[in-house]
Amino acid sequence: MRDPGEMLEEFEAIMEELRELARESVILVEGRKDRCALERLGVSGEIVQVQDARGILGVAEELASRRRSAVILTDWDRKGGQLAELLRNALRSCDVPYDDGIRMKMAVLGKKDIKDVESLPAFANLLEERRRAVR
């Protein structure tokens, strides 16, 4: 098992990278719970739920018209992976720059413990508890 302190540091670095990206880009998540989880972790900026009335292509077209870039942060389960692929295709077709690296980093870091964005605050607490237990 990886060192809990290292994992917590890596988690915090990924979250800081996401906070930086959120200043310039729109964060694309699946639902309301995901948006709330990111806000609890200090991610501010525009967070859009992609499964709304506009649909995926509608979101991509709106971002293109506003000349905004996107960060794809869907869950890392099978459904989230399929949604991420649909988003990549829609954003690419509208010439919207996007980043999905944060999603990939979180999937690797949390693969044994979590599978979705809404679990990130609990995952942060878990890593903190594990780090304290090791000390």
Backbone as numpy.savetxt, mean C-alpha at the origin, in Angstrom:
# Nx Ny Nz CAx CAy CAz Cx Cy Cz
13.97 -17.56 12.04 13.13 -16.36 12.04 14.01 -15.12 12.04
13.61 -14.15 11.26 14.38 -12.91 11.17 14.32 -12.14 12.48
15.31 -11.32 12.71 15.38 -10.49 13.91 14.21 -9.50 13.91
13.40 -9.51 14.97 12.24 -8.61 15.04 12.62 -7.13 14.97
13.75 -6.77 15.53 14.19 -5.38 15.46 14.48 -4.95 14.04
15.14 -5.83 13.28 15.42 -5.55 11.87 14.13 -5.45 11.07
13.19 -6.35 11.36 11.92 -6.32 10.64 11.16 -5.04 10.93
11.19 -4.60 12.19 10.50 -3.36 12.55 11.15 -2.17 11.85
12.47 -2.15 11.82 13.18 -1.07 11.10 12.83 -1.07 9.62
12.77 -2.25 9.03 12.42 -2.35 7.61 10.98 -1.86 7.38
10.07 -2.27 8.28 8.68 -1.82 8.18 8.60 -0.29 8.24
9.31 0.29 9.21 9.28 1.74 9.37 9.88 2.45 8.16
10.91 1.87 7.57 11.52 2.47 6.37 10.55 2.42 5.19
9.84 1.30 5.04 8.85 1.19 3.96 7.73 2.20 4.17
7.28 2.34 5.41 6.20 3.30 5.70 6.66 4.73 5.44
7.90 5.04 5.77 8.41 6.38 5.51 8.49 6.63 4.00
8.91 5.64 3.25 8.93 5.75 1.79 7.52 6.01 1.25
6.53 5.31 1.82 5.14 5.50 1.40 4.66 6.92 1.74
5.01 7.40 2.93 4.62 8.77 3.32 5.20 9.80 2.35
6.46 9.57 1.94 7.10 10.48 0.97 6.38 10.43 -0.37
6.10 9.22 -0.85 5.42 9.07 -2.13 4.03 9.70 -2.10
3.37 9.63 -0.94 2.00 10.16 -0.80 1.95 11.68 -0.95
3.08 12.34 -0.83 3.10 13.79 -1.02 2.87 14.17 -2.48
3.32 13.30 -3.39 3.24 13.60 -4.82 2.24 12.72 -5.56
1.96 11.56 -5.04 1.16 10.56 -5.75 -0.13 10.25 -5.00
-1.06 9.68 -5.72 -2.31 9.20 -5.13 -2.11 7.73 -4.76
-2.47 7.38 -3.53 -2.35 5.99 -3.07 -3.64 5.26 -3.43
-3.52 4.15 -4.13 -4.69 3.37 -4.56 -4.82 2.14 -3.68
-5.94 2.05 -2.95 -6.20 0.92 -2.06 -7.53 0.28 -2.44
-7.80 -0.88 -1.85 -9.03 -1.60 -2.19 -10.26 -1.01 -1.51
-10.18 -0.73 -0.22 -11.38 -0.32 0.49 -11.14 0.66 1.62
-12.24 0.98 2.31 -12.24 1.97 3.38 -11.33 1.57 4.54
-11.35 0.28 4.91 -10.51 -0.18 6.03 -9.03 0.00 5.71
-8.66 -0.19 4.44 -7.27 0.01 4.02 -6.89 1.49 4.18
-7.76 2.38 3.73 -7.51 3.81 3.84 -7.35 4.21 5.31
-8.24 3.71 6.16 -8.18 4.02 7.59 -6.88 3.51 8.22
-6.45 2.31 7.83 -5.21 1.74 8.37 -4.01 2.62 8.01
-3.95 3.09 6.76 -2.84 3.94 6.34 -2.87 5.27 7.09
-4.05 5.82 7.28 -4.16 7.08 8.03 -3.68 6.89 9.46
-4.01 5.74 10.07 -3.55 5.45 11.44 -2.04 5.38 11.52
-1.40 5.00 10.40 0.06 4.88 10.36 0.72 6.17 9.88
-0.05 7.25 9.79 0.53 8.56 9.47 0.70 8.85 7.99
0.02 8.08 7.15 0.08 8.36 5.71 -1.00 9.38 5.40
-0.57 10.56 4.98 -1.55 11.58 4.61 -1.49 11.78 3.11
-2.33 12.62 2.61 -2.39 12.79 1.17 -3.64 12.12 0.64
-3.72 12.01 -0.65 -4.91 11.47 -1.28 -4.84 9.94 -1.35
-5.81 9.29 -0.72 -5.91 7.84 -0.72 -7.26 7.50 -1.36
-7.22 6.79 -2.47 -8.43 6.50 -3.23 -8.76 5.01 -3.18
-10.02 4.72 -2.89 -10.51 3.35 -2.92 -10.88 3.04 -4.37
-10.22 2.06 -4.95 -10.40 1.80 -6.38 -11.68 1.04 -6.70
-12.27 0.40 -5.71 -13.49 -0.35 -5.98 -14.71 0.51 -5.68
-14.78 1.67 -6.34 -15.94 2.54 -6.18 -16.69 2.63 -7.50
-17.61 3.55 -7.60 -18.50 3.64 -8.76 -17.76 3.94 -10.07
-16.62 4.61 -9.98 -15.87 4.96 -11.19 -15.25 3.76 -11.86
-14.92 2.77 -11.10 -14.23 1.60 -11.64 -12.76 1.90 -11.85
-12.01 0.87 -12.16 -10.56 0.98 -12.29 -10.16 1.92 -13.43
-10.79 1.75 -14.57 -10.44 2.61 -15.70 -10.83 4.06 -15.41
-11.96 4.26 -14.74 -12.37 5.61 -14.38 -11.36 6.30 -13.48
-10.82 5.55 -12.52 -9.78 6.09 -11.63 -8.54 6.45 -12.45
-8.13 5.56 -13.34 -6.94 5.81 -14.17 -7.14 7.04 -15.04
-8.32 7.15 -15.65 -8.60 8.30 -16.51 -8.60 9.60 -15.72
-9.15 9.57 -14.51 -9.15 10.78 -13.67 -7.73 11.19 -13.30
-6.89 10.22 -12.93 -5.50 10.53 -12.58 -4.77 11.11 -13.79
-5.04 10.56 -14.96 -4.41 11.07 -16.19 -4.83 12.51 -16.44
-6.12 12.79 -16.28 -6.60 14.16 -16.53 -6.03 15.15 -15.53
-5.74 14.68 -14.33 -5.17 15.55 -13.28 -3.65 15.52 -13.29
-3.07 14.74 -14.20 -1.61 14.58 -14.29 -1.00 14.16 -12.94
-1.60 13.15 -12.36 -1.12 12.63 -11.07 -0.53 11.24 -11.27
0.46 10.92 -10.48 1.02 9.57 -10.48 0.32 8.77 -9.38
0.54 7.46 -9.37 -0.17 6.60 -8.43 0.79 5.63 -7.74
0.38 5.20 -6.56 1.04 4.12 -5.85 0.00 3.02 -5.69
0.27 1.86 -6.26 -0.65 0.72 -6.14 -0.36 0.01 -4.82
-1.37 -0.01 -3.95 -1.19 -0.67 -2.66 -2.41 -1.54 -2.35
-2.61 -2.54 -3.21 -3.67 -3.51 -2.97 -3.13 -4.61 -2.06
-4.04 -5.42 -1.54 -3.63 -6.53 -0.68 -2.73 -7.49 -1.45
-2.00 -8.32 -0.71 -1.08 -9.24 -1.38 -1.61 -10.67 -1.35
-2.92 -10.79 -1.32 -3.54 -12.09 -1.55 -3.83 -12.23 -3.05
-4.46 -13.33 -3.46 -4.69 -13.57 -4.88 -5.57 -12.47 -5.51
-6.64 -12.11 -4.81 -7.55 -11.08 -5.32 -6.83 -9.73 -5.44
-6.02 -9.40 -4.45 -5.26 -8.15 -4.49 -4.25 -8.13 -5.62
-3.66 -9.29 -5.89 -2.71 -9.40 -7.00 -3.40 -9.20 -8.34
-4.59 -9.78 -8.48 -5.35 -9.60 -9.72 -5.75 -8.13 -9.89
-6.18 -7.51 -8.81 -6.57 -6.09 -8.87 -5.36 -5.21 -9.20
-4.21 -5.54 -8.64 -2.98 -4.78 -8.94 -2.65 -4.88 -10.42
-2.81 -6.07 -10.99 -2.55 -6.25 -12.42 -3.51 -5.42 -13.27
-4.79 -5.42 -12.91 -5.78 -4.60 -13.63 -5.42 -3.12 -13.52
-4.99 -2.70 -12.33 -4.60 -1.30 -12.14 -3.38 -0.95 -12.98
-2.38 -1.81 -12.98 -1.18 -1.56 -13.79 -1.56 -1.38 -15.26
-2.40 -2.26 -15.75 -2.82 -2.17 -17.16 -3.60 -0.89 -17.44
-4.54 -0.53 -16.55 -5.35 0.67 -16.77 -4.48 1.93 -16.68
-3.58 1.98 -15.70 -2.71 3.15 -15.55 -1.77 3.27 -16.74
-1.21 2.14 -17.17 -0.32 2.14 -18.32 -1.06 2.64 -19.57
-2.29 2.18 -19.76 -3.06 2.58 -20.96 -3.39 4.07 -20.95
-3.42 4.67 -19.76 -3.71 6.12 -19.65 -2.43 6.94 -19.47
-1.27 6.30 -19.62 0.03 6.97 -19.43 0.18 7.60 -18.05
-0.32 6.93 -17.03 -0.18 7.40 -15.65 1.01 6.68 -15.03
2.04 7.43 -14.59 3.17 6.78 -13.90 2.69 6.14 -12.59
3.21 4.98 -12.28 2.81 4.32 -11.04 3.99 3.61 -10.39
3.80 3.34 -9.11 4.79 2.62 -8.31 4.06 1.46 -7.65
4.57 0.25 -7.77 4.00 -0.86 -7.02 5.08 -1.54 -6.17
6.20 -0.87 -6.01 7.30 -1.41 -5.22 6.99 -1.52 -3.74
6.24 -0.56 -3.20 5.87 -0.60 -1.78 5.04 -1.85 -1.51
4.10 -2.13 -2.40 3.25 -3.31 -2.26 4.11 -4.57 -2.22
5.08 -4.64 -3.12 5.93 -5.83 -3.18 6.78 -5.96 -1.91
7.33 -4.85 -1.43 8.16 -4.89 -0.22 7.34 -5.35 0.99
6.11 -4.83 1.12 5.24 -5.23 2.24 4.87 -6.70 2.14
4.62 -7.17 0.93 4.26 -8.58 0.74 5.40 -9.48 1.21
6.63 -9.12 0.88 7.78 -9.92 1.28 7.98 -9.84 2.80
7.91 -8.63 3.35 8.15 -8.45 4.78 7.09 -9.15 5.64
5.84 -9.05 5.24 4.77 -9.58 6.08 4.21 -10.92 5.65
4.90 -11.61 4.75 4.32 -12.81 4.13 3.85 -13.88 5.10
4.49 -14.02 6.25 4.09 -15.04 7.20 3.02 -14.53 8.17
2.86 -13.23 8.26 1.99 -12.67 9.30 0.73 -11.98 8.79
0.81 -11.30 7.65 -0.35 -10.57 7.15 -0.47 -10.70 5.64
-1.68 -10.43 5.13 -1.90 -10.50 3.69 -2.65 -9.28 3.16
-2.92 -8.30 4.03 -3.69 -7.16 3.56 -3.27 -5.85 4.21
-3.65 -4.77 3.55 -3.28 -3.42 3.98 -3.92 -3.08 5.32
-5.16 -3.51 5.53 -5.85 -3.15 6.77 -5.16 -3.73 8.01
-4.32 -4.75 7.83 -3.61 -5.38 8.95 -2.29 -4.70 9.29
-1.90 -3.68 8.54 -0.59 -3.06 8.77 -0.42 -2.47 10.18
-1.41 -1.77 10.75 -1.21 -1.28 12.13 -1.00 -2.42 13.13
-1.77 -3.50 13.01 -1.60 -4.64 13.91 -0.23 -5.29 13.69
0.24 -5.34 12.44 1.55 -5.89 12.13 2.64 -5.06 12.78
2.51 -3.74 12.75 3.48 -2.85 13.40 3.53 -3.15 14.90
2.37 -3.33 15.51 2.30 -3.65 16.94 2.93 -5.02 17.23
2.68 -5.99 16.37 3.25 -7.32 16.52 4.77 -7.27 16.47
5.30 -6.53 15.51 6.76 -6.41 15.39 7.35 -5.73 16.63
6.66 -4.72 17.12 7.12 -4.02 18.34 7.13 -4.98 19.53
6.07 -5.77 19.68 5.99 -6.74 20.79 7.11 -7.79 20.68
7.35 -8.27 19.47 8.41 -9.27 19.27 9.78 -8.68 19.60
9.98 -7.42 19.20 11.26 -6.78 19.49 11.46 -6.65 20.99
10.41 -6.25 21.70 10.50 -6.12 23.17 10.76 -7.46 23.83
10.16 -8.52 23.31 10.33 -9.86 23.89 11.76 -10.36 23.75
12.44 -9.93 22.69 13.81 -10.38 22.43 14.79 -9.69 23.36
14.47 -8.45 23.72 15.40 -7.67 24.56 15.62 -8.26 25.92
